[in-house]
Amino acid sequence: MIRKDYLEKQLEQLAIALAKLVSELLKSKSEGSIKTGIEQANEFCKTEFDITLNEFNEVDSADIIHYLTEDKKLNTGKLNILADLLFATTQIIEKSEEEIKTKTIYTKLLLIYNYIDEKDKTFSASRQEKVTTIKSII
């Protein structure tokens, strides 16, 4: 029970950090400093999940779930936070001149969200909204 409480607290802290980062991303987008926002998201991913945007992009779509759950040892809670961050970041990347293929990222995010839906017992309207958005893009 103590371990579960600890994990829940960790996820809560990550979610708070994610909310702050997404706020910074939106601020950087509105100020026209998209590159700074992308760099902040990349640093957060590296620090919290031990993966960069480029590394994420390089993993084959067919292997992304195995890579994140087995190699990076991310549980569904952390996967959800990572996916939400990448979703927000990808929306900003679309507006930039960065040479990152957003459709590839969206395809992987769809796989991640579907995996979370399959494994997680809790329905999330927010997650379903993102899935719908991703499907309309790809």
Secondary structure, DSSP 8 states (H G I E B T S, - for coil): -HHHHHHHHHHHHHHHHHHHHHHHHHHHHHHT-HHHHHHHHHHHHHHHHS--HHHHHHS-GGGHHHIIIIIS---HHHHHHHHHHHHHHHHHHHTS-----HHHHHHHHHHHHHHHHHH-SS--HHHHHHHHHHHHH-
